[in-house]
Amino acid sequence: MREYERELGAHFLESLPDNVELYGLATMDGRVPTFLFNVDGVPAAAAAQRLVAEGFGVWNAGNWYCVALAGRLPEESLRAGIAHYNTRGEVDGLLEALASLS
């Protein structure tokens, strides 16, 4: 399962649209397939609402319970995680939806 999740995570990272700003490592080396990001020109709460309405499991919040991140990242951001029950088609759908947001 771990290798499958890493493959999906790598695909997500390699295919991120230009309008997405990723926070953290841009490869799967040293990370799990959980991603923190923002979409250029779209407030995180609005982006989350639109993506959730399309059936994607994304969340928006502040420091994500990590006090060390406070002040280092934008006050609001989006979080998406990929798990063993996700498909490549679902990842592609999320990537397409992200690209269409701005």
C-alpha positions, -999 to 999 in steps of 0.1 A, spaced: 0 0 0 28 24 8 44 21 -26 10 26 -43 4 58 -22 39 70 -30 33 65 -68 1 85 -66 18 112 -46 46 114 -71 21 117 -99 4 145 -80 36 164 -75 48 159 -111 15 171 -125 7 201 -103 -7 229 -124 12 261 -126 -14 280 -105 -7 258 -74 19 268 -49 32 238 -29 46 241 6 72 215 15 92 190 -5 84 188 -42 93 151 -44 82 120 -24 117 117 -9 113 121 29 75 127 29 41 111 29 14 119 3 -1 147 23 2 181 6 -2 217 18 -7 243 -9 -26 273 -22 -41 282 -55 -29 315 -70 -56 342 -67 -81 321 -49 -87 323 -11 -81 289 6 -116 288 20 -132 295 -14 -110 269 -31 -118 243 -5 -156 250 -9 -154 246 -47 -133 214 -45 -155 198 -18 -185 206 -39 -169 186 -67 -163 156 -43 -127 161 -34 -115 157 2 -96 188 9 -95 210 40 -84 245 47 -71 259 80 -43 279 96 -13 262 111 -26 226 109 -19 222 146 18 227 141 28 257 161 63 256 145 46 265 112 29 296 125 43 326 107 61 305 82 32 297 59 2 318 48 -25 321 74 -48 300 53 -38 270 31 -53 239 16 -45 203 26 -51 172 6 -39 137 13 -37 106 -9 -44 72 6 -44 36 -6 -81 38 -15 -76 66 -40 -72 60 -77 -50 77 -103 -82 89 -119 -92 107 -87 -57 123 -85 -61 134 -121 -95 148 -113 -82 168 -84 -53 181 -106 -78 192 -133 -101 209 -107 -71 227 -92 -61 240 -127 -96 253 -133 -98 273 -101 -79 304 -111 
